[in-house]
Amino acid sequence: MRPGDALTVNAKTSEASYAETITSSAFIRAGKLRMMDPLLTTTVTVACDTRPGTYPVLLHGAGDVGPEEHPFRWARVRVEATDEAARRVCRNKVRKLSPPSLEERWAPDRTWPQSEWDVRTFRAGSRVTITDNYDEGSDGDITLTSRAFTDRSVLRGARAVLTATTTLRCDSAPGVYVVYRHDADQAGPGKPWARLRITPAAPGKACAAQQGAEHSAGTFRTSTVAWAAGGVLLAAAVGTALLLRANSRRAPSA
């Protein structure tokens, strides 16, 4: 490798674990292993001021948080010599680097979501199941919202696994949507909890029925408002007529 080079690291699940990080004095920053089924992967960049030589690459467990933890000496990287002109080019290059993608791809047979960035793809109008494997004992205490949902979903379950089902809005534009988590004992806005990608709805009766129901509800609300406004005007007209009649009775005769 040469200073400024990007190195993509791939590992099987038998070689490393999800969310572990790799570090080296040769890298600009640590790389976090993310799931891109069937491999764990991350990308790191060789620092521009790295001198020629061979550097160890260390693997840190996902729960390692302090200096008392002992990382595993996992691999080595060899950095070749370069001149000062190349280092200047390298510095300009790394300043323009795009941030790494956080999106992950998990196996389709795994429940969704496996992580905050486990982005699965669904058609608009689909009925989807959401699974939470980490909040045992929180039956009914967690609700989920998203601009892509037709309703506010509640995670339910008497055991370790909580689930919820919801229908995706048929009028959702294609793109990635955030799912927010709301805990019963927490005030304020929800926190990002998952993400999903929506593609156009499949032709069929499901979306036609959903859009028809929304149209009917909108018509009902409009009619109610119009009726209420008409009632106010009618009441005002009746009140004015009664007032005029009362005044005419009190007026003295000529």
PyRosetta script that sets phi, psi and omega in degrees:
from pyrosetta import init, pose_from_sequence

init()
pose = pose_from_sequence("MRPGDALTVNAKTSEASYAETITSSAFIRAGKLRMMDPLLTTTVTVACDTRPGTYPVLLHGAGDVGPEEHPFRWARVRVEATDEAARRVCRNKVRKLSPPSLEERWAPDRTWPQSEWDVRTFRAGSRVTITDNYDEGSDGDITLTSRAFTDRSVLRGARAVLTATTTLRCDSAPGVYVVYRHDADQAGPGKPWARLRITPAAPGKACAAQQGAEHSAGTFRTSTVAWAAGGVLLAAAVGTALLLRANSRRAPSA")
pose.set_psi(1, 155.4)
pose.set_omega(1, 176.0)
pose.set_phi(2, -120.3)
pose.set_psi(2, 154.6)
pose.set_omega(2, 177.9)
pose.set_phi(3, -51.7)
pose.set_psi(3, 133.4)
pose.set_omega(3, -177.7)
pose.set_phi(4, 92.8)
pose.set_psi(4, -12.9)
pose.set_omega(4, 179.0)
pose.set_phi(5, -71.5)
pose.set_psi(5, 142.6)
pose.set_omega(5, 174.4)
pose.set_phi(6, -95.4)
pose.set_psi(6, 134.8)
pose.set_omega(6, -178.1)
pose.set_phi(7, -118.4)
pose.set_psi(7, 118.9)
pose.set_omega(7, 176.0)
pose.set_phi(8, -92.6)
pose.set_psi(8, 124.7)
pose.set_omega(8, -177.3)
pose.set_phi(9, -107.3)
pose.set_psi(9, 125.2)
pose.set_omega(9, 177.1)
pose.set_phi(10, -118.5)
pose.set_psi(10, 139.5)
pose.set_omega(10, 179.8)
pose.set_phi(11, -141.9)
pose.set_psi(11, 143.3)
pose.set_omega(11, 172.5)
pose.set_phi(12, -76.3)
pose.set_psi(12, 159.4)
pose.set_omega(12, -179.9)
pose.set_phi(13, -66.6)
pose.set_psi(13, -15.5)
pose.set_omega(13, 175.2)
pose.set_phi(14, -82.3)
pose.set_psi(14, -12.6)
pose.set_omega(14, -178.2)
pose.set_phi(15, -102.3)
pose.set_psi(15, -22.7)
pose.set_omega(15, -179.4)
pose.set_phi(16, -157.8)
pose.set_psi(16, 174.5)
pose.set_omega(16, -178.3)
pose.set_phi(17, -121.7)
pose.set_psi(17, 154.6)
pose.set_omega(17, 178.6)
pose.set_phi(18, -56.8)
pose.set_psi(18, 138.4)
pose.set_omega(18, 176.6)
pose.set_phi(19, 74.3)
pose.set_psi(19, 2.4)
pose.set_omega(19, 170.6)
pose.set_phi(20, -69.8)
pose.set_psi(20, 157.9)
pose.set_omega(20, -178.8)
pose.set_phi(21, -121.3)
pose.set_psi(21, 151.4)
pose.set_omega(21, 175.5)
pose.set_phi(22, -115.7)
pose.set_psi(22, 139.6)
pose.set_omega(22, 179.9)
pose.set_phi(23, -134.1)
pose.set_psi(23, 158.7)
pose.set_omega(23, 173.8)
pose.set_phi(24, -163.8)
pose.set_psi(24, 147.6)
pose.set_omega(24, 176.0)
pose.set_phi(25, -66.0)
pose.set_psi(25, -11.4)
pose.set_omega(25, 178.4)
pose.set_phi(26, -86.7)
pose.set_psi(26, -12.2)
pose.set_omega(26, -175.1)
pose.set_phi(27, -97.7)
pose.set_psi(27, 150.5)
pose.set_omega(27, 175.6)
pose.set_phi(28, -64.1)
pose.set_psi(28, -44.2)
pose.set_omega(28, 179.3)
pose.set_phi(29, -151.8)
pose.set_psi(29, 168.0)
pose.set_omega(29, 179.9)
pose.set_phi(30, -68.4)
pose.set_psi(30, 158.4)
pose.set_omega(30, 175.6)
pose.set_phi(31, -119.5)
pose.set_psi(31, 132.5)
pose.set_omega(31, 179.9)
pose.set_phi(32, -97.9)
pose.set_psi(32, 129.2)
pose.set_omega(32, -179.0)
pose.set_phi(33, -74.3)
pose.set_psi(33, 119.4)
pose.set_omega(33, 178.8)
pose.set_phi(34, -113.3)
pose.set_psi(34, 157.9)
pose.set_omega(34, -177.7)
pose.set_phi(35, -82.7)
pose.set_psi(35, 121.6)
pose.set_omega(35, 168.9)
pose.set_phi(36, -130.3)
pose.set_psi(36, 78.8)
pose.set_omega(36, -171.5)
pose.set_phi(37, -40.0)
pose.set_psi(37, 127.5)
pose.set_omega(37, 11.7)
pose.set_phi(38, -97.9)
pose.set_psi(38, 11.6)
pose.set_omega(38, -176.1)
pose.set_phi(39, -116.2)
pose.set_psi(39, 158.6)
pose.set_omega(39, 166.6)
pose.set_phi(40, -92.8)
pose.set_psi(40, 139.2)
pose.set_omega(40, -174.8)
pose.set_phi(41, -146.6)
pose.set_psi(41, 154.6)
pose.set_omega(41, 171.7)
pose.set_phi(42, -156.6)
pose.set_psi(42, 163.2)
pose.set_omega(42, 178.4)
pose.set_phi(43, -125.8)
pose.set_psi(43, 131.5)
pose.set_omega(43, 178.7)
pose.set_phi(44, -125.7)
pose.set_psi(44, 159.6)
pose.set_omega(44, -177.9)
pose.set_phi(45, -123.1)
pose.set_psi(45, 135.7)
pose.set_omega(45, 178.3)
pose.set_phi(46, -73.0)
pose.set_psi(46, 129.2)
pose.set_omega(46, -178.0)
pose.set_phi(47, -64.5)
pose.set_psi(47, 146.0)
pose.set_omega(47, -174.6)
pose.set_phi(48, -66.2)
pose.set_psi(48, -28.4)
pose.set_omega(48, -177.2)
pose.set_phi(49, -95.1)
pose.set_psi(49, 11.1)
pose.set_omega(49, -179.9)
pose.set_phi(50, -68.0)
pose.set_psi(50, 128.7)
pose.set_omega(50, 179.2)
pose.set_phi(51, -83.3)
pose.set_psi(51, 158.8)
pose.set_omega(51, -179.9)
pose.set_phi(52, -58.6)
pose.set_psi(52, 142.9)
pose.set_omega(52, 178.2)
pose.set_phi(53, 151.1)
pose.set_psi(53, 179.9)
pose.set_omega(53, 178.5)
pose.set_phi(54, -107.9)
pose.set_psi(54, 129.6)
pose.set_omega(54, -174.0)
pose.set_phi(55, -120.6)
pose.set_psi(55, 138.3)
pose.set_omega(55, 176.3)
pose.set_phi(56, -73.4)
pose.set_psi(56, 146.7)
pose.set_omega(56, 173.7)
pose.set_phi(57, -110.5)
pose.set_psi(57, 123.4)
pose.set_omega(57, -175.2)
pose.set_phi(58, -104.3)
pose.set_psi(58, 143.4)
pose.set_omega(58, 178.3)
pose.set_phi(59, -108.8)
pose.set_psi(59, 122.2)
pose.set_omega(59, -179.2)
pose.set_phi(60, -108.5)
pose.set_psi(60, 134.3)
pose.set_omega(60, 177.4)
pose.set_phi(61, -63.9)
pose.set_psi(61, 154.9)
pose.set_omega(61, -177.6)
pose.set_phi(62, -61.2)
pose.set_psi(62, -26.5)
pose.set_omega(62, -178.7)
pose.set_phi(63, -96.3)
pose.set_psi(63, 3.1)
pose.set_omega(63, -179.4)
pose.set_phi(64, -72.9)
pose.set_psi(64, 119.1)
pose.set_omega(64, -176.0)
pose.set_phi(65, -126.2)
pose.set_psi(65, -10.9)
pose.set_omega(65, -175.6)
pose.set_phi(66, -134.9)
pose.set_psi(66, 171.3)
pose.set_omega(66, -178.2)
pose.set_phi(67, -67.9)
pose.set_psi(67, -15.2)
pose.set_omega(67, 179.3)
pose.set_phi(68, -75.2)
pose.set_psi(68, -14.0)
pose.set_omega(68, 177.8)
pose.set_phi(69, -74.8)
pose.set_psi(69, 148.3)
pose.set_omega(69, -176.5)
pose.set_phi(70, -114.9)
pose.set_psi(70, 103.8)
pose.set_omega(70, 179.1)
pose.set_phi(71, -67.6)
pose.set_psi(71, 158.2)
pose.set_omega(71, -178.8)
pose.set_phi(72, -93.7)
pose.set_psi(72, 129.4)
pose.set_omega(72, 176.6)
pose.set_phi(73, -73.7)
pose.set_psi(73, 105.5)
pose.set_omega(73, -162.5)
pose.set_phi(74, -102.5)
pose.set_psi(74, -36.7)
pose.set_omega(74, -176.8)
pose.set_phi(75, -159.8)
pose.set_psi(75, -176.8)
pose.set_omega(75, 176.0)
pose.set_phi(76, -138.9)
pose.set_psi(76, 152.2)
pose.set_omega(76, 177.3)
pose.set_phi(77, -130.0)
pose.set_psi(77, 135.4)
pose.set_omega(77, -179.7)
pose.set_phi(78, -104.0)
pose.set_psi(78, 127.7)
pose.set_omega(78, -179.6)
pose.set_phi(79, -108.2)
pose.set_psi(79, 128.6)
pose.set_omega(79, -178.5)
pose.set_phi(80, -86.4)
pose.set_psi(80, 162.2)
pose.set_omega(80, 179.4)
pose.set_phi(81, -72.0)
pose.set_psi(81, 151.8)
pose.set_omega(81, 176.8)
pose.set_phi(82, -149.7)
pose.set_psi(82, 163.5)
pose.set_omega(82, -178.6)
pose.set_phi(83, -98.4)
pose.set_psi(83, 176.1)
pose.set_omega(83, -175.4)
pose.set_phi(84, -65.7)
pose.set_psi(84, -35.3)
pose.set_omega(84, 178.6)
pose.set_phi(85, -61.8)
pose.set_psi(85, -41.2)
pose.set_omega(85, 178.7)
pose.set_phi(86, -67.3)
pose.set_psi(86, -32.4)
pose.set_omega(86, 178.4)
pose.set_phi(87, -68.0)
pose.set_psi(87, -38.2)
pose.set_omega(87, 177.2)
pose.set_phi(88, -63.4)
pose.set_psi(88, -42.7)
pose.set_omega(88, 176.5)
pose.set_phi(89, -61.0)
pose.set_psi(89, -40.6)
pose.set_omega(89, -179.9)
pose.set_phi(90, -61.2)
pose.set_psi(90, -44.3)
pose.set_omega(90, -178.3)
pose.set_phi(91, -62.8)
pose.set_psi(91, -40.8)
pose.set_omega(91, 176.8)
pose.set_phi(92, -65.0)
pose.set_psi(92, -37.1)
pose.set_omega(92, -178.3)
pose.set_phi(93, -66.4)
pose.set_psi(93, -47.2)
pose.set_omega(93, -174.8)
pose.set_phi(94, -71.5)
pose.set_psi(94, -24.6)
pose.set_omega(94, 176.6)
pose.set_phi(95, -65.9)
pose.set_psi(95, -24.8)
pose.set_omega(95, -177.4)
pose.set_phi(96, -99.2)
pose.set_psi(96, 5.1)
pose.set_omega(96, -178.9)
pose.set_phi(97, -64.5)
pose.set_psi(97, 136.4)
pose.set_omega(97, 175.5)
pose.set_phi(98, -75.2)
pose.set_psi(98, 148.7)
pose.set_omega(98, 176.4)
pose.set_phi(99, -63.4)
pose.set_psi(99, 149.0)
pose.set_omega(99, -178.8)
pose.set_phi(100, -65.7)
pose.set_psi(100, 147.2)
pose.set_omega(100, 176.7)
pose.set_phi(101, -69.4)
pose.set_psi(101, 137.0)
pose.set_omega(101, 179.1)
pose.set_phi(102, -96.5)
pose.set_psi(102, -8.2)
pose.set_omega(102, -176.1)
pose.set_phi(103, -67.4)
pose.set_psi(103, 138.2)
pose.set_omega(103, -178.7)
pose.set_phi(104, -119.4)
pose.set_psi(104, 157.4)
pose.set_omega(104, 177.2)
pose.set_phi(105, -126.0)
pose.set_psi(105, 113.5)
pose.set_omega(105, 179.0)
pose.set_phi(106, -102.6)
pose.set_psi(106, 162.5)
pose.set_omega(106, 179.9)
pose.set_phi(107, -59.9)
pose.set_psi(107, 139.2)
pose.set_omega(107, -176.3)
pose.set_phi(108, -63.2)
pose.set_psi(108, -19.5)
pose.set_omega(108, 179.9)
pose.set_phi(109, -87.4)
pose.set_psi(109, 0.6)
pose.set_omega(109, 175.7)
pose.set_phi(110, -89.1)
pose.set_psi(110, 144.0)
pose.set_omega(110, -179.8)
pose.set_phi(111, -64.6)
pose.set_psi(111, 156.1)
pose.set_omega(111, -179.8)
pose.set_phi(112, -112.0)
pose.set_psi(112, 135.2)
pose.set_omega(112, 0.0)
pose.set_phi(113, -97.9)
pose.set_psi(113, 149.4)
pose.set_omega(113, 173.6)
pose.set_phi(114, -88.3)
pose.set_psi(114, -21.5)
pose.set_omega(114, 177.9)
pose.set_phi(115, -156.4)
pose.set_psi(115, 172.8)
pose.set_omega(115, 179.7)
pose.set_phi(116, -61.4)
pose.set_psi(116, -28.2)
pose.set_omega(116, -176.9)
pose.set_phi(117, -110.0)
pose.set_psi(117, 21.1)
pose.set_omega(117, 172.9)
pose.set_phi(118, -78.8)
pose.set_psi(118, 90.8)
pose.set_omega(118, -173.2)
pose.set_phi(119, -92.4)
pose.set_psi(119, 105.5)
pose.set_omega(119, 175.7)
pose.set_phi(120, -96.1)
pose.set_psi(120, 158.2)
pose.set_omega(120, -178.1)
pose.set_phi(121, -108.2)
pose.set_psi(121, 129.5)
pose.set_omega(121, 179.0)
pose.set_phi(122, -134.4)
pose.set_psi(122, 153.3)
pose.set_omega(122, 173.8)
pose.set_phi(123, -81.0)
pose.set_psi(123, 144.4)
pose.set_omega(123, 172.9)
pose.set_phi(124, -56.4)
pose.set_psi(124, 140.2)
pose.set_omega(124, -178.2)
pose.set_phi(125, 88.2)
pose.set_psi(125, -5.6)
pose.set_omega(125, -178.6)
pose.set_phi(126, -73.3)
pose.set_psi(126, 155.2)
pose.set_omega(126, 170.9)
pose.set_phi(127, -96.1)
pose.set_psi(127, 122.0)
pose.set_omega(127, -174.8)
pose.set_phi(128, -123.4)
pose.set_psi(128, 153.1)
pose.set_omega(128, 176.8)
pose.set_phi(129, -109.9)
pose.set_psi(129, 132.9)
pose.set_omega(129, -179.9)
pose.set_phi(130, -111.3)
pose.set_psi(130, 134.0)
pose.set_omega(130, -175.6)
pose.set_phi(131, -125.0)
pose.set_psi(131, 134.3)
pose.set_omega(131, 177.7)
pose.set_phi(132, -119.8)
pose.set_psi(132, 118.0)
pose.set_omega(132, -177.0)
pose.set_phi(133, -99.7)
pose.set_psi(133, 4.9)
pose.set_omega(133, -167.8)
pose.set_phi(134, -125.1)
pose.set_psi(134, 7.8)
pose.set_omega(134, -174.4)
pose.set_phi(135, -128.1)
pose.set_psi(135, 54.8)
pose.set_omega(135, 179.3)
pose.set_phi(136, -58.6)
pose.set_psi(136, 137.8)
pose.set_omega(136, 178.7)
pose.set_phi(137, 85.4)
pose.set_psi(137, 7.7)
pose.set_omega(137, -178.1)
pose.set_phi(138, -107.7)
pose.set_psi(138, 30.5)
pose.set_omega(138, -179.4)
pose.set_phi(139, -54.5)
pose.set_psi(139, 119.3)
pose.set_omega(139, 176.8)
pose.set_phi(140, 80.0)
pose.set_psi(140, -1.7)
pose.set_omega(140, -176.0)
pose.set_phi(141, -93.8)
pose.set_psi(141, -7.8)
pose.set_omega(141, -176.0)
pose.set_phi(142, -123.9)
pose.set_psi(142, 125.8)
pose.set_omega(142, 174.6)
pose.set_phi(143, -115.4)
pose.set_psi(143, 153.7)
pose.set_omega(143, -177.0)
pose.set_phi(144, -126.0)
pose.set_psi(144, 136.9)
pose.set_omega(144, 177.8)
pose.set_phi(145, -132.1)
pose.set_psi(145, 155.3)
pose.set_omega(145, 176.1)
pose.set_phi(146, -163.7)
pose.set_psi(146, 150.3)
pose.set_omega(146, 174.4)
pose.set_phi(147, -63.5)
pose.set_psi(147, -17.9)
pose.set_omega(147, -179.2)
pose.set_phi(148, -86.6)
pose.set_psi(148, -12.3)
pose.set_omega(148, -176.3)
pose.set_phi(149, -89.5)
pose.set_psi(149, 149.8)
pose.set_omega(149, 174.0)
pose.set_phi(150, -85.4)
pose.set_psi(150, -13.0)
pose.set_omega(150, -178.0)
pose.set_phi(151, -150.8)
pose.set_psi(151, 177.3)
pose.set_omega(151, 175.9)
pose.set_phi(152, -94.0)
pose.set_psi(152, 118.8)
pose.set_omega(152, -173.6)
pose.set_phi(153, -96.2)
pose.set_psi(153, 142.4)
pose.set_omega(153, 179.6)
pose.set_phi(154, -113.4)
pose.set_psi(154, 129.6)
pose.set_omega(154, 177.4)
pose.set_phi(155, -78.5)
pose.set_psi(155, 125.8)
pose.set_omega(155, -177.5)
pose.set_phi(156, -127.5)
pose.set_psi(156, 150.4)
pose.set_omega(156, 176.3)
pose.set_phi(157, 162.3)
pose.set_psi(157, 135.7)
pose.set_omega(157, -178.8)
pose.set_phi(158, -87.7)
pose.set_psi(158, -11.8)
pose.set_omega(158, -178.2)
pose.set_phi(159, -115.0)
pose.set_psi(159, -157.6)
pose.set_omega(159, -174.1)
pose.set_phi(160, -66.9)
pose.set_psi(160, -29.7)
pose.set_omega(160, -175.5)
pose.set_phi(161, -97.4)
pose.set_psi(161, 126.6)
pose.set_omega(161, 175.0)
pose.set_phi(162, -106.8)
pose.set_psi(162, 144.5)
pose.set_omega(162, 179.5)
pose.set_phi(163, -137.5)
pose.set_psi(163, 159.5)
pose.set_omega(163, 173.8)
pose.set_phi(164, -149.8)
pose.set_psi(164, 153.2)
pose.set_omega(164, 175.2)
pose.set_phi(165, -124.7)
pose.set_psi(165, 147.9)
pose.set_omega(165, 178.0)
pose.set_phi(166, -151.9)
pose.set_psi(166, 164.2)
pose.set_omega(166, 176.5)
pose.set_phi(167, -109.5)
pose.set_psi(167, 135.7)
pose.set_omega(167, 179.2)
pose.set_phi(168, -82.3)
pose.set_psi(168, 140.9)
pose.set_omega(168, -179.0)
pose.set_phi(169, -62.4)
pose.set_psi(169, 134.8)
pose.set_omega(169, 179.6)
pose.set_phi(170, -69.4)
pose.set_psi(170, -25.6)
pose.set_omega(170, -177.6)
pose.set_phi(171, -93.1)
pose.set_psi(171, 12.1)
pose.set_omega(171, 177.8)
pose.set_phi(172, -69.2)
pose.set_psi(172, 128.2)
pose.set_omega(172, 177.6)
pose.set_phi(173, -71.0)
pose.set_psi(173, 147.7)
pose.set_omega(173, 177.8)
pose.set_phi(174, -56.7)
pose.set_psi(174, 140.6)
pose.set_omega(174, -180.0)
pose.set_phi(175, 152.3)
pose.set_psi(175, -175.0)
pose.set_omega(175, -179.9)
pose.set_phi(176, -98.9)
pose.set_psi(176, 131.7)
pose.set_omega(176, -178.1)
pose.set_phi(177, -119.8)
pose.set_psi(177, 143.9)
pose.set_omega(177, 178.4)
pose.set_phi(178, -91.1)
pose.set_psi(178, 140.4)
pose.set_omega(178, 171.9)
pose.set_phi(179, -105.5)
pose.set_psi(179, 125.7)
pose.set_omega(179, -177.4)
pose.set_phi(180, -103.0)
pose.set_psi(180, 141.8)
pose.set_omega(180, 179.2)
pose.set_phi(181, -103.5)
pose.set_psi(181, 134.9)
pose.set_omega(181, 178.5)
pose.set_phi(182, -125.0)
pose.set_psi(182, 115.7)
pose.set_omega(182, 178.7)
pose.set_phi(183, -91.1)
pose.set_psi(183, 144.3)
pose.set_omega(183, -175.9)
pose.set_phi(184, -60.8)
pose.set_psi(184, -31.4)
pose.set_omega(184, -176.2)
pose.set_phi(185, -97.3)
pose.set_psi(185, 13.2)
pose.set_omega(185, -179.1)
pose.set_phi(186, -122.6)
pose.set_psi(186, 133.4)
pose.set_omega(186, 177.4)
pose.set_phi(187, -93.8)
pose.set_psi(187, 168.4)
pose.set_omega(187, 177.2)
pose.set_phi(188, 90.0)
pose.set_psi(188, -176.3)
pose.set_omega(188, -177.7)
pose.set_phi(189, -68.4)
pose.set_psi(189, 157.8)
pose.set_omega(189, 178.4)
pose.set_phi(190, -71.8)
pose.set_psi(190, 166.1)
pose.set_omega(190, 178.7)
pose.set_phi(191, -107.4)
pose.set_psi(191, 145.8)
pose.set_omega(191, 178.6)
pose.set_phi(192, -57.3)
pose.set_psi(192, 132.0)
pose.set_omega(192, -173.2)
pose.set_phi(193, -127.1)
pose.set_psi(193, -29.3)
pose.set_omega(193, -179.3)
pose.set_phi(194, -159.7)
pose.set_psi(194, 172.8)
pose.set_omega(194, 177.6)
pose.set_phi(195, -144.1)
pose.set_psi(195, 151.8)
pose.set_omega(195, 176.8)
pose.set_phi(196, -143.1)
pose.set_psi(196, 153.0)
pose.set_omega(196, 177.0)
pose.set_phi(197, -107.7)
pose.set_psi(197, 134.2)
pose.set_omega(197, -179.2)
pose.set_phi(198, -111.1)
pose.set_psi(198, 134.3)
pose.set_omega(198, 173.1)
pose.set_phi(199, -111.5)
pose.set_psi(199, 165.1)
pose.set_omega(199, -176.9)
pose.set_phi(200, -55.4)
pose.set_psi(200, 149.6)
pose.set_omega(200, -178.9)
pose.set_phi(201, -66.8)
pose.set_psi(201, 147.7)
pose.set_omega(201, 174.8)
pose.set_phi(202, -76.1)
pose.set_psi(202, 142.3)
pose.set_omega(202, 177.9)
pose.set_phi(203, -63.7)
pose.set_psi(203, 138.4)
pose.set_omega(203, -179.0)
pose.set_phi(204, 163.6)
pose.set_psi(204, -174.1)
pose.set_omega(204, -173.3)
pose.set_phi(205, -79.7)
pose.set_psi(205, -26.2)
pose.set_omega(205, -173.1)
pose.set_phi(206, -60.4)
pose.set_psi(206, -50.6)
pose.set_omega(206, -178.9)
pose.set_phi(207, -72.0)
pose.set_psi(207, -32.9)
pose.set_omega(207, 177.4)
pose.set_phi(208, -62.6)
pose.set_psi(208, -40.2)
pose.set_omega(208, 179.4)
pose.set_phi(209, -67.9)
pose.set_psi(209, -42.2)
pose.set_omega(209, -179.9)
pose.set_phi(210, -63.3)
pose.set_psi(210, -45.9)
pose.set_omega(210, -179.4)
pose.set_phi(211, -67.7)
pose.set_psi(211, -34.7)
pose.set_omega(211, 177.1)
pose.set_phi(212, -65.8)
pose.set_psi(212, -39.9)
pose.set_omega(212, 178.9)
pose.set_phi(213, -65.9)
pose.set_psi(213, -40.9)
pose.set_omega(213, 178.6)
pose.set_phi(214, -65.2)
pose.set_psi(214, -38.3)
pose.set_omega(214, 178.4)
pose.set_phi(215, -64.7)
pose.set_psi(215, -42.9)
pose.set_omega(215, 179.7)
pose.set_phi(216, -64.0)
pose.set_psi(216, -41.4)
pose.set_omega(216, 179.1)
pose.set_phi(217, -63.5)
pose.set_psi(217, -39.5)
pose.set_omega(217, 178.6)
pose.set_phi(218, -65.9)
pose.set_psi(218, -39.9)
pose.set_omega(218, 178.4)
pose.set_phi(219, -64.8)
pose.set_psi(219, -41.1)
pose.set_omega(219, 179.4)
pose.set_phi(220, -62.5)
pose.set_psi(220, -44.7)
pose.set_omega(220, -179.8)
pose.set_phi(221, -63.1)
pose.set_psi(221, -41.2)
pose.set_omega(221, 179.9)
pose.set_phi(222, -64.5)
pose.set_psi(222, -42.4)
pose.set_omega(222, 180.0)
pose.set_phi(223, -64.0)
pose.set_psi(223, -40.4)
pose.set_omega(223, -179.7)
pose.set_phi(224, -62.4)
pose.set_psi(224, -44.2)
pose.set_omega(224, 179.0)
pose.set_phi(225, -63.4)
pose.set_psi(225, -43.3)
pose.set_omega(225, 179.9)
pose.set_phi(226, -63.5)
pose.set_psi(226, -42.1)
pose.set_omega(226, 179.0)
pose.set_phi(227, -63.5)
pose.set_psi(227, -41.6)
pose.set_omega(227, 180.0)
pose.set_phi(228, -63.6)
pose.set_psi(228, -43.0)
pose.set_omega(228, 179.5)
pose.set_phi(229, -64.3)
pose.set_psi(229, -41.4)
pose.set_omega(229, 177.7)
pose.set_phi(230, -62.9)
pose.set_psi(230, -38.5)
pose.set_omega(230, 178.3)
pose.set_phi(231, -63.2)
pose.set_psi(231, -39.3)
pose.set_omega(231, 178.1)
pose.set_phi(232, -63.0)
pose.set_psi(232, -44.6)
pose.set_omega(232, 179.9)
pose.set_phi(233, -64.1)
pose.set_psi(233, -40.4)
pose.set_omega(233, 179.6)
pose.set_phi(234, -64.2)
pose.set_psi(234, -44.7)
pose.set_omega(234, 179.7)
pose.set_phi(235, -62.1)
pose.set_psi(235, -40.0)
pose.set_omega(235, 179.1)
pose.set_phi(236, -63.9)
pose.set_psi(236, -40.4)
pose.set_omega(236, -179.4)
pose.set_phi(237, -65.4)
pose.set_psi(237, -42.5)
pose.set_omega(237, 179.3)
pose.set_phi(238, -64.0)
pose.set_psi(238, -42.6)
pose.set_omega(238, 179.9)
pose.set_phi(239, -62.1)
pose.set_psi(239, -40.2)
pose.set_omega(239, 179.1)
pose.set_phi(240, -64.4)
pose.set_psi(240, -42.5)
pose.set_omega(240, -179.7)
pose.set_phi(241, -62.7)
pose.set_psi(241, -42.6)
pose.set_omega(241, 180.0)
pose.set_phi(242, -65.7)
pose.set_psi(242, -37.9)
pose.set_omega(242, 179.8)
pose.set_phi(243, -65.0)
pose.set_psi(243, -42.6)
pose.set_omega(243, 179.1)
pose.set_phi(244, -63.8)
pose.set_psi(244, -39.9)
pose.set_omega(244, 179.4)
pose.set_phi(245, -64.7)
pose.set_psi(245, -41.8)
pose.set_omega(245, -180.0)
pose.set_phi(246, -64.7)
pose.set_psi(246, -40.7)
pose.set_omega(246, 179.8)
pose.set_phi(247, -64.8)
pose.set_psi(247, -37.6)
pose.set_omega(247, -178.4)
pose.set_phi(248, -67.8)
pose.set_psi(248, -30.4)
pose.set_omega(248, 179.0)
pose.set_phi(249, -72.4)
pose.set_psi(249, -31.8)
pose.set_omega(249, -178.0)
pose.set_phi(250, -83.4)
pose.set_psi(250, -15.9)
pose.set_omega(250, -176.8)
pose.set_phi(251, -66.9)
pose.set_psi(251, 133.9)
pose.set_omega(251, 179.9)
pose.set_phi(252, -67.4)
pose.set_psi(252, 147.6)
pose.set_omega(252, 178.6)
pose.set_phi(253, -79.3)
pose.set_psi(253, 154.5)
pose.set_omega(253, -177.2)
pose.set_phi(254, -73.5)
pose.dump_pdb("model.pdb")
